[in-house]
Amino acid sequence: MFENLTDKLSKSIQRLRGEASLTENNIKEIVREIRVALLEADVALPVVKTFIEQVKERALGTEVLTSLKPGQVMVKVVQEELVSVLGEETVDINFNAQPPVVILMAGLQGAGKTTTTGKLAKYLSERRQKKVMVVSADVYRPAAIEQLETVAEQVGATFFHSSVIDDPVTIGMTAVDAAKRGYFDVLIVDTAGRLAVDESMMKEIRSLQDNLNPTETLFVVDAMTGQDAANTAKAFSETLDLTGVVLTKVDGDARGGAALSVKTITGKPIKFQGVGEKMEALEPFHPDRIASSILGMGDILSLVEEVERKIDKKKAEKLAKKVSRGNKFTLEDFQDQLLQMQNMGGMASMLDKMPGMSNLPDMVKDQVNDKATGSMLAVINSMTIKEKRYPQLIKGSRKRRIANGSGTTIQDVSKVLKQFNQMQKMMRKFKGKGMMKMMQKLGGKLPGGGLPF
């Protein structure tokens, strides 16, 4: 998300290089470019107007530190104003209520409510250690109830069976009673959506809110709908007592207009963002980190958290000990490294969180192709255990067999072996205390050099 905006903001602010101070003249063109960049990102006009006024006022104000260069001042001001627009701080689910905490999911059809219900159930059970039940109050969309049952099974949440012949409010009330009897911490209620905002839908969901008295009413909105997302959010916030917003499909939105508009329009915090199709692809929304990312400053905190959560520490420590003792780094080890990288969303996803990546030439960015990781894994998967441990055996007919088995070419197999040899040479440098020294430099955040980059 925000790729286009990041590029344009970075280029605008770079114009201040060589300037001695900020003046009305030298920021006039930059402010104009920022305004155009925000509008092209599909940010709502009232939000753009207020944002630009604040940036201009603060950039020319007396609060600026004299020790900072003009470009640094502008980055500081824009970053802080972006944080303000996005919501100042991360806002969690409110668990300060008598269990079960009822979470009502609202939004238009196609916004991703059912999938988000499953993602949220997984997030709360795995990362917050909550006992979660889900129920569908959508009695209109064909197979909606069955879809949620399938999703619940995927994420390991308890599914409360409902029926299309029942009234949505009755379904909700019955589910609350069942959640109480089962001592559940959280009940997530998936509601019906429509293709557009209409009176009957709003009346029904308002009735659900009045009767269930949920602790949280989350508005689920597709980030790719841009300014329409903000308009829909406004309509829902006028009918319901919303407590927060969940942005879905942010990984497919290069503009970011919805994220920069919806908090201001609704007055409610963005609590979560859907960052992919997988059920674990739901993350808390951190305004400060998002703002830094927009300005090309990366999101190291999120990267570190992701590494700590997804890296198999036992495997990494085992590899560290193995290499430090001088034992060979094998294709099996290489395979594990590739799988761990893939589990983190691939190299491209990781680079997005690194500072300064927005300034890389497009030619360099294009070379980071995560499809190549899948191809490399296919090649290694087509090898025998003996070949993985003794890659020097892989010649002639063996290469041909591996290429046929993996759907690749002999040249692809040779390329994987070449990359493995380079990795093996690098690992030899960590013999003895070298690996431990590297781990200490990384502060233990990437145990055992868990990723090959």
N, C-alpha and C positions, 0 to 999 in steps of 0.2 A: 504494500500500500504506500501511497505518497511518492512513488518513483518520479513522476513528472514534476510534482511540486518541489521535491528535494533538489532536483537538477536546476530548476529555475531560480529558487531562492539562493542556492549556493553561488550561481553565476552572478546574480544581482549584487550580493554582499561583497563579492570579490572585487567589484568596481571601486571599493573604498581603499584598496591598497595604494599606498603612496600619499594618501591624504593626511594632512597634519591634524585635522579636527573635523567634527561633524558640524555642518552648517546647513541652513535651509536649502541652499543651492545644491550642495553635493548629495543630499539625501532625497531631493525632489524626484529625480529620475528613478532612484532605487525604490522609493515608496510606490511610485506608479507601476513599476515592474512587479512588485509584490502584490499589488491590487489585481493586476491582470492575471498573475499566476494563481491567485486564490479563486478568482472567478472561473478560470479555465479548469480548476480542480473541482468545480461545481459546488463551491461553498455558497451558502445562502447570502444574498446581497446585504441584509441588515447586519449579519455577522462580519462580513468583509468590511463594511463601513466603520463599524465600531473598532474592529481590530486595527485598521489603518490609522484611525484617529489616535488611538492609544500608543501605537508604535511611534508615530510622528511626534507626539507630545513628549513621550519619555526620552526619545533619542535626542531631542533638543533641550531637555530639561536639565536641571542642576544636579540631579542625583547620580549622574554618570561619573565614574571614577577617572581621575586624570591619568592614572597609571596605565589605563587600557588604550590600545590603539583603536581608531575609528571602526575598523572592521570587527574587532572583538566586542566593542560597545554595541554595534548593531546586532551581532549574533546574540549577545546577552539579552538585549531588549526583546528581540523577536522570539527567542526561546521562552522567556518568561511570560510573554503575552500568549504564546501558543499554549503553554501550560494552563494559563487562566481560562482560555477558550475551551480547552479539553476537559477541565474539571478540577484543577489544583492538586487533588490527591486521589489515591486509589481507594475505592469504597467497596467494602466486602459485603457479603450476604449478612443480613441482620439475624443473628442467632439468639438474640436477647428476647426470647418468647417461650411460652410453655410449649414443649414438644407435642405434636409434630409442628415444625415450622412449615407453614403452607406457602408454596411459591406458585403463583399463577402466571402462566406464560401467555402473552397476548401478541397479536400481530396479524399481518395480512397473509393470505394463502401464498405459499411459495417462498416465504421469508426464511423458512428453515426451523420452524418452532419444534416439530417432532424430533428432528435430529439434534437440535440444541438441548431439548429436554434430556435426551440420552447422554449428550456430552456433559451437561451439568450434573447429572446423576453420577457419572463416572468421576468427575472432578471432585464432587463432595464426598464420595465414598473413599476414593483412593488418596486424595491429598488433604482432606479435612477429617477423615475417619468418621464419617456420618453414616448412619443406617438409613437408606433411602428407598422410598416407595414412589412409583409413578402411576398415573392414571390418565386415560384419555377421555375428555368430555366432548370430543368431536363426533357427533352422531350424524353428520351430513356427508363428509367426504368418504367415498368408497374405500374400504380397507384401512381407514385411518387408525382404528383400534388395533388391528392386526399389525400395522406398521410399528406402532409404539411397542407392542409386545415383542416383536423381533428385535427392536433397538434395545429394549430392557434386558433381553437375554444376552445380547452382545456385551453390554457393559456390566452385567452382574447385578442389576437393580431388581427389586421386587416389583412385579407388575400386578396391579389391581384390575381384575377383569370387569369391564363395563359392557353395556349392550346398546345398540342403536335404537332400541325401542324405549329406552329410558330418557328421562329429562336430564339435561346437562347439570342442573343444580342438584338434582337427586343423586346423580353419579358422584358429584363432588362431595356432598354431605356424607354419603355412605363410605366413600374412600377415607375421609377424615376420621370417621369412627373406627374403621379398620386399622388405620395407621396408629391411632391411640391405643387400641387393644394389642397391637403388635409391638408397641414401644419403639416406633420409628422416630428418628430425629427429624426427618424431612419428608414432606409429601409434595411432589411436583405435579401440577395439574396442567396438562396440555389441552388447549382450547381450540375451538373451530376458527378457521380463518375464512376470509372472502377474497375475491379478486380485487375488490375495491371497498373503501369504507362505506358502510351502509347502516341505516338506522336500526334494523333488526339485529344485526351482529353486535352493535354497540349496546343495545338494550340487554341482549342475552349475557354478554360478558360483564356488564355492570351488575346484573342480577347475581352472577356468580361471585363477583367481588363482595357484594353486600351480604350474601349468605355465608360465604366461606371465611370472610374476614381474614384474608391472607396477610402474612407478615411482609411478603414481597410480591409486587406485581411488576413483572419484567416485560418491557416492550421489546420484542425481537424484530429486528429490521435488517434488510439486505443492504449492505454497504454499497453494492454496485448500482443501486437505484439513485445514488447521488442526492440532488436537491429534493427529489420526490420523497426520499427517506425522511428528510426534515419535515416536509409538509404532512406526511402520514403520522409522524411522531407527534406533531402538534395536535392533530385530530384526536388521537388516542389520549393524549395528556389532558385534553379538555373534557373527556368523558370519564376517564379512569383516574384513580389516585395512584399514579405510577410511582415506583420507588427506584427504578433504574432502567437502563437500556442494555441490550445485548446486540452488538453488531456482528452480523454473519457475513461470510464470504469476503472478508477483508483482504485475503491473499489474492483475490482476483480483481481487486479494485486499485488501479494505478493512480487514481485521482485523490481520493481521501476526503472528498467534500462532505460526505455523510458524517464522518467522525468529527469534522471541524464545525459542523452545524447543529447536530442533534442535541448536544448538551445545552447549548444556549437557547435553542427553540423550546425544549421541554422543561429546562430548569432542573433536570434530573441527571444524575451521574451515569456515565457509561461504565458498567460493572465488568462486562466480559467482552471478548472478541473471539470470533470463530476464525481460526487461521489455517484451515485445511479440511479435507474430507474425513480424515480419520477421527475416531471417537475421542481420542486424547487431545485433539486439536482445538482446545478451548483454553484461553489464557485470561487471567485477570487483566484489566485495562489499567495501565500505568501512565497517566498523563505526562509526567516528567520524562519518562523514557521514550514515549512516542514523540514528544516535542524534540528531544535530542536527535532521534532518528530522522525526523523530517529535515533537520538542518545538517544531515550528513555526519552527525557526531557519533553514530552507532548506538548500540544498546547492549553494552558489555554485561550489565547486571542480569538481563534476561538470558544472555548466552551462557553465563556461568551457572545460573539456576537450572537451565535446560541440561547442561552437561552433568551437573550433580545429580539430577533426577533420572536421566536416561542412560548414562554411561554405566556399564556393568563393572562395578568397582572391583569385584573379586577377580574377574578375568583380567582387568587392567593391572592389578597388583601382581597377579600370577605371571603376566607377561614381563612386568618390570623386574621381578626376581629372576626370571628365566634369562632375560637379556643381560642383566648385570652379572650373572654367573658365567657369561660367555657362551651360553647355549645358542643354537641356531634359531634364527627367526624364520619360520616356515610359511608356506602358502596357507596353511590352516590359520596361522596367526594373522596373516594379511587379510584373509577372508573375514575373520572376526572384526578387524579394524574397519573394513568396508561396511559390514553390517551395522556396526555402531554408528558410523557416519550417516548411513541411510536412515537409521532409527531417529536421528536428530533432524531429519528433513533434508539432508544432503548438503553439499558444500555451498551451493548458492544461498540456501537459507541461512547458513552460518555466516557467510560473508556479508549478508545484509545487515547483520548486527555488529559488524566490525567498523570502528571509526574510519572515516575517509574513503570508504568504498564507493561512495557516490561520485568521487572524483576520478575513479579509474576510467580509462578509455573504453569505449564500447567493445572494441576488438578484444580487450583482455577479459571483459565480462562474458563475452560470448564463448570464450574458451572454457569457462566453468560450466560444464555440461553434466548434470546429474544423471542423464541417461547412460553416460559412459560407466558410471558406477554399477548400474544394473547389468550392463553388458559384461563387465569384468567379473561380477559375481556369477553370471551364467557360465562363463568360461571355467572358473575355478570349481563350480558345482559339477561340471562334467568330467572332472579329473578323479582318478582313484585316490584312496587314502595314501597309497605308496607314492603316487606322483606328487601329491601335495607335500609330502615329507622329503621327497628326493626329486626336486624339479629338474635336475640335470638329466633325468631319464627321458624327459619330454622332447623327443625329436621325431622327425619324419612322420611315420604312420601314426604315432601317438598324437601329434599335433593335428593331423587330419581327422582322427577320431573325435578329439575334443572339440574341434571346430564344428563338425557335423552335429555332435550332441548338444552344443550350445547355440546352434543357429547362427554362428559367426564364421569368420574366415580364418585361414591359417595365419594371415598377417595380424589379425586381432589377437590370436593366442600368443604370438611372438611379442606383441606390444605389452600384453599383461605380464609376461615373463620378464620383459625388460624393466617395467615399472616395479615389479617385485624385487628384482636384483638391486635397483637403486635404493629401495626401501631397506633391503637387507644390509647394504653397505652403510646406510645411515645408522641403523641399529647397532652395528659393530662398534660405532663410536661411543656407544653408551655402556660398553663393557666395563665391569668393575663398578666404580662409584659414579660413573658418568650419568647413568639413568637417575640415580637418587639426587644428584646435583640439579638435573633438569627439573625434577619434580619439586624440589625446594624453591627453584626460581619461579615456578608457576604457582607457588603457594598451595600446592596440593589440589588445585582446582581441576587439573586434568591428570588424574592419577595414572602413572605409568605411560604417559604420552599416549593416552587412549585414542587419539585421532591422528591420522597420517596427513598433517598439513604443516 
